[in-house]
Structures are given as structure tokens and as C-alpha cells.
Amino acid sequence: MPKYDFHRSIDRYNTASVKWEMTKQVFGEEEILPMWVADMDFQPPKEVTDALKSRVDHGIYGYTFTPPSATDAVLSWLKKRHNWEIEASSVVYSPGVVPSIGIAVNALTDPGDKVLLQSPVYTPFFNMVQNNERVVVNSPFQLKNNRFEIDFADFEEKLKEGVKLFLLCNPHNPGGRVWTEEELKKIAELCMKYNCPILSDEIHSDLIFSPHKHVPIASLDKKYEDFIVTCIAPSKTFNIAGLQASAAIIPNAKLRAAFQKIQGKQGVHALNT
């Protein structure tokens, strides 16, 4: 196993760091210690830095397409880490998971439609719904024994209201819950019953403490793949959020075409060089 230094303190000031140089704007005060999971203060693996250095040494940074090797890496990672086999055609790229959520909201719903989420949840979930003139429908978690639990009775009642899209955070941010297969199957079955597509944000899928195991919700049954958009990215795993790269896994050709149509309208369809 390679050795990584998790004790070195790296000065990040004067690097345009949101975390360290915008505490006043983000948190309202400067004398705080920001403790982000999304942007850690560890260097990425040497392999990442070496690959970047190699590209820099080439010296030309023109327009690039996403090579098949990138998709091969995504497929290999999902199979090795999460035992999920997908087709290469299912993979669509975007600059980040939040842009993908915005694209999906526009692709799968219309202005005024209801979008279901579960609070507390990552703030951009709310932003992407409201900023795109959709209506937030909230099914809050229940706190039991210091652990978030899904109120499935309330969840189903909210689906009955005619919700057009459900935003799932799997694993959950900020609650830290790693949803079980049983919970995920129940979510999928209810959403299928009420014809509600799911966008599953699985960006934290590689940061799981044993003995828990991440399960991609779409991997539980082939029939679930048909109405689920799964968003992934290497940014949290390797601490490279600033490189702006993510993928959406969309096995259903009709949903994928709708997603790509919005990408085409917005001109957002390429990875960082």
C-alpha cells in the first residue's frame, strides 16, 4: 500500500480557496475553523498530481473530447468498488454533480412541477429546484436514537401529491447515513409505483466506514435503472473538486436523451481538459 501524509499542514491562502479565504462571505465571520468534507486539506494521491504534471508538460491545452479510456475507468471503478455493471452508453459527463442536478430538474420536470427531497439535505438540492422555478416538496427525516430515519408513510403521502422527481442523497449529506438495501428498495418501489423518476447523488459513495457498504440504488434491480439518474464524481474521493469533473449514469435512453438535450441548450457537455 502506498503511504500518504495526512499530518502535513498546507497553507492554502492566496490560492483563491473558498474554504479559507471566503469564511466571512460563507459563514458570516472570519474567526472560525472550516471543516469541510467536500474540500479537505490533504493532497490528492501522487498519481493524480503526476497525471496533471504530464499534461502540463505537454504544454498545449486546446479543445479535448472525452476519450474512451475515461469511460472505461468509470465502468471499472463502479464494478470493482460497488459491484455495479453498466453499459458505456449510459455514461454522460458534466462539470459537477450540482450542474447535473440542475440539468436533470430541467430535463425531467416542467416549471411549477413538484420535486421531492428529504431535509436536512445538501443545500443545493433546494437551490436547484427553486432556482429553476419548481416547487420543493419536503419529507423530513425522523431523528431516532441520534440517527436519521425515513418516514416512509410521509414519503408515500408526498409522492401521492403528484411529485415529478425525487432527489435522493445516497450516502446522505449531511446526516452521514449509509442507506441499507432494504431502505433503498423501498424508496425505489414507491417511486416506481407513483411513476416518479429518481436522481441519486452518490458523490460520497467511496467515503464509507466499515462495516457499512454503499449500494447504488440503481444496481439493486435492472427495472430500477429505467427511471434512475445516478450522479458520481471523483471530487470527494480524491479531494479534487476544483478540477470540475463528474458523470451521470443514465441507462434509460429516453431519460438520457432528455438530459443531453438540456446540456445542448446550455452548452454544458464537456469535461475539464
C-alpha positions in Angstrom: 0.0 0.0 0.0 1.3 3.5 -0.8 1.8 5.8 2.1 0.0 9.2 2.3 0.8 12.0 4.6 -2.3 13.1 6.5 -0.4 15.2 9.0 1.2 17.8 6.8 -0.4 21.3 7.2 -0.6 23.1 3.9 -1.1 26.8 3.7 -3.9 27.4 1.2 -4.2 31.2 1.5 -3.6 33.2 -1.7 -4.9 30.2 -3.8 -8.5 31.6 -4.2 -9.7 29.0 -1.7 -13.4 29.4 -0.9 -12.9 27.4 2.2 -10.2 29.5 3.8 -10.4 32.9 2.1 -14.2 33.4 2.0 -15.2 32.5 5.6 -16.8 35.9 6.1 -18.9 35.6 3.0 -19.9 32.0 3.5 -20.3 31.9 7.3 -20.7 35.5 8.3 -17.5 35.6 10.4 -13.8 35.1 9.9 -12.6 33.6 13.2 -13.8 30.1 12.6 -12.3 26.7 11.6 -14.0 25.5 8.4 -14.2 21.7 8.5 -15.4 20.6 5.0 -15.6 17.1 3.8 -16.2 18.5 0.3 -12.9 20.3 0.3 -10.3 18.6 2.5 -6.8 19.9 3.2 -5.0 16.7 2.2 -3.1 16.5 -1.1 -4.6 14.1 -3.7 -2.8 10.9 -4.5 0.5 11.2 -6.2 -1.0 9.5 -9.3 -3.4 12.4 -9.8 -0.6 15.0 -9.5 1.7 13.1 -11.8 -1.1 12.9 -14.4 -1.7 16.6 -14.2 2.0 17.4 -14.4 2.3 15.2 -17.5 -0.5 17.1 -19.2 1.0 20.5 -18.2 4.4 19.4 -19.6 2.8 18.8 -22.9 2.1 22.5 -23.0 -1.0 22.8 -25.1 -4.5 23.0 -23.7 -6.8 23.0 -26.6 -10.3 21.6 -27.0 -10.5 18.0 -26.0 -13.1 15.2 -26.3 -13.6 12.7 -23.5 -11.6 9.6 -24.6 -13.0 6.0 -24.2 -10.4 5.5 -21.5 -12.3 7.8 -19.2 -15.5 5.8 -19.6 -13.5 2.6 -19.2 -12.2 4.0 -15.9 -15.8 4.8 -14.7 -17.1 1.4 -15.6 -14.1 -0.3 -14.0 -14.5 1.7 -10.8 -18.2 1.0 -10.4 -17.7 -2.7 -11.0 -14.7 -3.0 -8.6 -15.9 -0.8 -5.8 -19.7 -1.2 -5.9 -20.3 -4.4 -8.0 -22.4 -2.5 -10.5 -22.0 -3.3 -14.2 -23.3 -0.7 -16.6 -23.0 -0.1 -20.3 -20.6 2.5 -21.6 -23.5 4.2 -23.5 -25.1 5.0 -20.1 -22.4 7.5 -19.1 -22.8 11.2 -19.6 -20.3 13.8 -18.4 -20.8 17.2 -16.8 -18.6 19.7 -14.8 -20.2 18.6 -11.5 -23.0 16.9 -9.6 -24.8 20.2 -8.8 -24.9 21.2 -12.5 -26.2 17.7 -13.3 -29.0 18.1 -10.7 -29.9 21.4 -12.4 -29.9 19.7 -15.8 -32.0 16.8 -14.6 -34.5 19.1 -13.0 -34.9 20.9 -16.3 -34.9 17.7 -18.3 -37.4 15.7 -16.3 -39.8 18.3 -15.0 -41.6 21.5 -16.1 -41.8 24.9 -14.3 -44.2 24.6 -11.5 -43.8 20.9 -11.0 -43.2 19.4 -7.6 -39.8 17.9 -6.7 -39.4 15.8 -3.6 -36.5 15.9 -1.2 -35.7 14.9 2.4 -34.4 17.5 4.8 -31.9 18.2 6.2 -30.0 17.8 3.0 -27.3 19.4 1.0 -28.4 23.0 0.4 -28.0 23.0 -3.5 -30.8 20.4 -3.6 -33.2 23.2 -2.6 -31.4 25.8 -4.8 -31.6 23.7 -8.0 -35.3 23.2 -7.5 -36.3 26.7 -6.6 -33.9 28.5 -8.9 -35.4 26.5 -11.8 -38.9 27.6 -10.8 -40.0 24.2 -9.5 -41.8 23.6 -6.2 -40.0 21.9 -3.2 -41.9 19.1 -1.5 -40.2 18.1 1.7 -40.4 14.8 3.5 -38.3 15.4 6.6 -36.2 12.7 8.2 -37.1 11.5 11.7 -34.3 11.6 14.3 -34.4 8.3 16.3 -31.7 7.4 18.7 -29.4 10.1 17.2 -29.9 8.5 13.7 -31.9 9.8 10.7 -34.7 7.5 9.6 -37.0 7.8 6.6 -40.7 8.4 7.4 -42.0 6.1 4.7 -45.6 6.9 5.5 -45.0 10.6 4.9 -42.7 9.8 1.9 -45.6 8.0 0.2 -48.1 10.7 1.0 -45.8 13.2 -0.6 -45.5 11.1 -3.7 -49.2 10.9 -4.0 -49.3 14.7 -4.4 -48.0 14.3 -8.0 -44.3 14.7 -7.5 -42.4 14.6 -10.8 -38.9 13.9 -9.5 -37.3 12.7 -6.3 -33.8 13.9 -5.2 -32.0 11.2 -3.2 -28.7 11.7 -1.3 -27.0 8.3 -1.1 -25.0 8.2 1.1 -26.6 11.1 2.9 -25.1 14.6 3.3 -25.1 15.9 6.0 -26.6 13.1 8.1 -23.9 10.6 7.3 -26.4 7.8 6.8 -25.4 4.9 4.5 -28.8 3.7 3.4 -29.4 0.0 3.6 -30.6 -2.2 0.7 -33.9 -2.6 2.3 -34.4 1.2 2.6 -33.3 1.8 -1.0 -35.6 -0.9 -2.3 -38.5 0.6 -0.5 -37.7 4.0 -1.9 -37.4 2.6 -5.5 -40.6 0.6 -5.2 -42.6 3.6 -4.0 -41.2 5.9 -6.7 -41.9 3.2 -9.4 -45.4 2.9 -8.0 -46.1 6.6 -8.4 -44.1 7.0 -11.7 -41.6 9.3 -10.1 -38.0 9.3 -11.5 -35.1 9.4 -9.1 -31.9 11.4 -9.2 -29.5 9.8 -6.8 -26.5 11.9 -5.7 -23.9 9.3 -4.9 -20.8 11.6 -4.7 -19.8 10.4 -1.2 -20.0 6.7 -2.2 -16.4 6.0 -1.6 -16.1 7.6 1.9 -17.8 4.8 3.8 -16.8 3.5 7.2 -16.7 -0.3 7.7 -18.8 -2.4 8.2 -21.2 -0.3 6.2 -21.3 -0.7 2.4 -22.5 1.7 -0.3 -25.2 0.4 -2.6 -26.0 2.3 -5.8 -29.8 2.3 -5.8 -30.0 1.6 -9.5 -27.9 -1.5 -9.1 -30.5 -3.3 -6.9 -32.6 -4.4 -9.9 -32.5 -3.8 -13.7 -36.0 -2.5 -13.6 -34.8 0.4 -11.3 -32.2 1.5 -13.8 -35.1 2.5 -16.1 -36.1 5.5 -14.0 -32.9 6.5 -12.1 -30.2 9.0 -12.9 -27.1 8.4 -10.7 -24.6 11.2 -10.2 -21.0 10.4 -9.3 -17.7 12.2 -9.3 -14.1 11.7 -8.1 -14.0 15.1 -6.4 -14.8 14.0 -2.8 -12.9 10.7 -3.0 -9.6 12.2 -4.1 -10.1 15.8 -3.0 -10.1 17.3 -6.5 -13.3 19.3 -6.5 -11.7 22.3 -8.3 -11.0 20.1 -11.4 -14.7 20.2 -12.2 -15.5 16.7 -13.4 -18.4 14.3 -12.9 -20.6 11.7 -14.6 -24.2 10.9 -14.7 -25.2 7.2 -15.2 -28.5 7.1 -17.2 -29.2 3.6 -18.6 -32.7 4.7 -20.0 -32.2 6.1 -23.5 -35.2 8.4 -23.3 -34.1 9.9 -20.0 -30.5 10.2 -21.3 -31.7 12.0 -24.5 -33.7 14.4 -22.4 -30.7 15.1 -20.2 -28.4 15.6 -23.2 -31.0 17.9 -24.8 -30.8 20.3 -21.9 -27.0 20.0 -21.9 -27.1 21.1 -25.6 -29.3 24.1 -24.8 -26.9 25.2 -22.0 -23.7 24.3 -23.8 -22.5 22.3 -20.8 -21.4 18.9 -22.1 -17.6 18.6 -21.8 -15.1 17.7 -19.1 -12.2 19.8 -18.0 -9.2 19.1 -20.2 
